[in-house]
Amino acid sequence: MVRHLLKRIAAMLAIVALAGTTALAQQEDIGSPRSRAPLTILQINDVYSTLPIDDAGGLARVATLKQQLAAAGRTPLLVLAGDFLSPSVASSVFKGEQMVAALNAAGLDLATLGNHEFDFGIDVLIQRMAEARWQWVISNVVDTNTGKPIGGAAPYLVRQFGSIKVGFIGLCLITDEISRDKLAHVRLVDPIAAAGMYLPALEREGANVIIAITHLAFADDRALVEQFPDIDLIIGGHEHYPITATENRTLISKAGSDAKYVARIDVDRRPSGPVERFYELVPITNALSDDARTAEVVNGYEARLGTELETVVGTSRVPLDADTVRLRASETNLGDLIADVMRADVDADIALINSGSIRGDRVYKEGPLTRRTLVGIHPFGNVICKVAVPGRVVLAALNNGVSRLPATAGQFPQVSGIIMRVDRGAPPGDRVRDVRVHGEPLDLNKTYSVAIADYMLEGGDGYTMFAGQRVLVGPEAGDLIATALEKYVAAKHEIAPAVEGRIVVQ
């Protein structure tokens, strides 16, 4: 099933790439409808690195693209659809300060929030919002003390671009990925309800083009369009691969992650005519030079990270698979490694870790492993906890983890100490079969010690079954997962984790 899913995604990406190529051919046709469009949106989302990754992306290159379009007489609007403060190696040190500084330098114009903006808590988020020089539009994240959007953000926005008047709303998903302790004095309003509150205001103020900047799952974007078909364009985030789709008359765009692509969308509307949208997916490669001012900011923060992060901790004799799509739907060797680290760290029978906490979205090459690499693999600051639970709770946790298959999901578990079979055709909540703990069948009444992250202990990603269970090692006593990983690699000197068939999806 995972192989089938990957093929579907690869086919989708190929279609997106072809669409981008076609649009590129139209781009410079003088007098074409696209050339007359008064607004050029440049979309990025889910950007965790200021630098290129495998020579793709880089905010200094994005800045150059915007400047080139402005010099050619376009009106570019750089828009970010959430998720940038965290997670990354640098963010674990600077708490997202480096991202705001780089995006300021790159000329970001407009943004909404994603779930990772809450990773460091509301006080840090408000501080970062104040540091930003761009306009925030946030329609459904409310300060309970004022009843208004947090950080002084606009709940909606109307701007004139030549002959068109464009209205914007901004929507953040409601998810267990944002733990309750990160939401002090904050209320998340249902995105569809918030859209219903503010879309009429856009119409009252004369907007003739409606754009929703969203950080929602694709299915939720589609539901939004079904409810509000007058939305012309969704600038979306949350998924980490490019998506372009037309739902009824609405274009839904997601540009992937880490600014490896920028979605360019030229927007126009003729009098009494429909909204015109011209789409192109622009690869951000070394064909674009670095903007000097943005590069200076980025390099300054990189220098501040210092030589400490470059310390070699150990060596891997094999590549380590942190590909997001594979991690969130199947066992990987890196997932096995981290689960093994957690189980060993607290001497537990079993370990479970939600795949969404394992980052990097790449295959790390074999060779030296630096502290920077290990922190980048797990940058969240999560702590290893240990709970005593009956086997039925273990089974419930495993079923929760695989409940969204065949879709990829951050709750998908990587495991240690157990093997299991997953029947993806069975109803969610009853898909896990043949669980064995160290070779013995799982006993639903027996008590097992389980290593989990504090995020899961608090009910994150739907792991609510751990609430009220006996805690053997709590958040105040456990090691950081990143620290335990470093200690494990340093002690082994050399590692070579393999996919062992712990999770068989059928």
C-alpha angles and dihedrals in degrees: 000000000000090000089051091049092051091050090052091051092047090052091049091051090050090054090049091050091051091049089053092050092052092049091048090057089055094044102094100031101133111229094014118135089252093054090056095052109122095210130051113189117202108198129200128164140173094024112171101158129059090197131064117271113216086348093301122114129002126166093234088062092047088054090053092051091053092048092049092053092048090050089052090058099261125131103232120193113193109211130184119201098205141283115082111114092076160059113032140100092262092046091055086061103033100028092231097310090121092054094053092047093050094045090049090053092046091056103249108186107185138012145166130201130272128194093264092061085077096054094103096039133262097288093058091045092053090049092051091047089055091051092053118099094199130088117265119211112189119163104172109032107088133188103229090209094060105019088230133105113288122263095018092290122162114253088213137355137211120196135173118231110180108293096354131075110209126201122200134194126180125214132187123197123250107232144154085238086083105068119216094246089062092057103063109157090000131114123194111213120208105268095228091049090050091049089052089054098051109028091075088054090058091054092047089054092053102256111165095182119053120201127180116200103203141178096196136124112269091250089055091050088054091049089051091054092048089055096041109029092171091075105110100193138014116204097197143184143176098083111088098215129068117271129180118174139155115224109189099311097334123102113218115198132184119174102203122243140307094019091281083141133022117208107222113200120178111202131200140153126198119213108282090355134111124272112270120214123184112195131202130165106215117201111223103221139144087280082085114067121224118264103240097222094049092044090053091055093045094047091047092059092043089055091050091058084071134199094296092083090053093063110123110234100180144313136270117212091199136044114268114227113222096153105148097220094050094042093053096050107027147022116280131184092245090051089052091049095052093046089050090050092053094047092049094045094061098023094241131166092231138013129204125183127179108240092223089074092060107086144183100084092220143083107261111221121241114263138066117005114212127198087250091058094048094048088048091055091057110014101154102094092237119164128223112244130184125215135181110226139161118253092255089064090050089052092048090051092050091048090051090051095055097035096105098051132158083037117074113248138176090231092065105121130236108200145198129193094024142071125202145171122230122209101203091188093062122091116278109268093035105057104102117096139176098013114186126187111206089336097313124105114261109262109214091207099042120098116240130185111234129193112216137157119264086243090063092043087058091053099261119163090015096300091136093138089083092065112113094011121132110275115214097174116021133198091266092059107033129096123250109260090233091052092048090049091052092048092048094050092044091051093048094042088198130038135186110178117186135194101261103185095258091144119036113186114199 
